[in-house]
């Protein structure tokens, strides 16, 4: 299950980065903000998984 969550985190981070870059390139502030939010969500999910792994071992 943890591998699935880690995959989701990496996917969200990548999608967020793409949206942020695309929004910045075309001057779309909403898309850029949406990308930053999605990337931050992925970062938080990744951090959560790292904490869970730390307590497993």
C-alpha positions as CSV (number, residue, x, y, z in Angstrom):
1,X,0.0,0.0,0.0
2,X,2.8,2.4,0.8
3,X,4.3,2.0,-2.7
4,X,0.9,3.0,-4.2
5,X,0.8,6.2,-2.0
6,X,4.4,7.0,-2.9
7,X,3.5,6.6,-6.6
8,X,0.5,9.0,-6.1
9,X,2.8,11.5,-4.5
10,X,5.3,11.4,-7.3
11,X,2.5,11.6,-9.9
12,X,1.0,14.7,-8.1
13,X,4.4,16.3,-7.9
14,X,5.1,15.8,-11.6
15,X,1.6,16.9,-12.7
16,X,1.9,20.0,-10.5
17,X,5.3,20.9,-11.9
18,X,3.9,20.6,-15.5
19,X,0.9,22.8,-14.7
20,X,3.1,25.3,-12.9
21,X,5.5,25.5,-15.8
22,X,2.8,25.7,-18.5
23,X,0.9,28.4,-16.5
24,X,4.1,30.4,-16.2
25,X,5.0,30.0,-19.9
26,X,1.6,31.2,-21.1
27,X,1.0,33.8,-18.4
28,X,-1.9,32.0,-16.9
29,X,-1.8,32.8,-13.1
30,X,-4.7,30.4,-12.2
31,X,-3.0,27.4,-13.9
32,X,0.3,28.3,-12.3
33,X,-1.3,28.5,-8.8
34,X,-3.2,25.2,-9.4
35,X,0.1,23.6,-10.3
36,X,1.8,24.9,-7.2
37,X,-1.0,23.6,-5.1
38,X,-1.0,20.2,-6.7
39,X,2.8,20.0,-6.3
40,X,2.5,20.9,-2.6
41,X,-0.1,18.2,-2.1
42,X,2.3,15.7,-3.6
43,X,5.1,17.0,-1.4
44,X,3.0,16.6,1.7
45,X,1.9,13.1,0.7
46,X,5.5,12.2,0.1
47,X,6.5,13.5,3.5
48,X,3.7,11.6,5.2
49,X,5.0,8.4,3.6
50,X,8.5,9.1,4.8
51,X,7.3,9.5,8.3
52,X,5.3,6.3,8.1
53,X,8.4,4.5,6.8
54,X,10.6,5.9,9.6
55,X,8.2,4.5,12.3
56,X,8.1,1.1,10.5
57,X,11.8,0.4,10.9
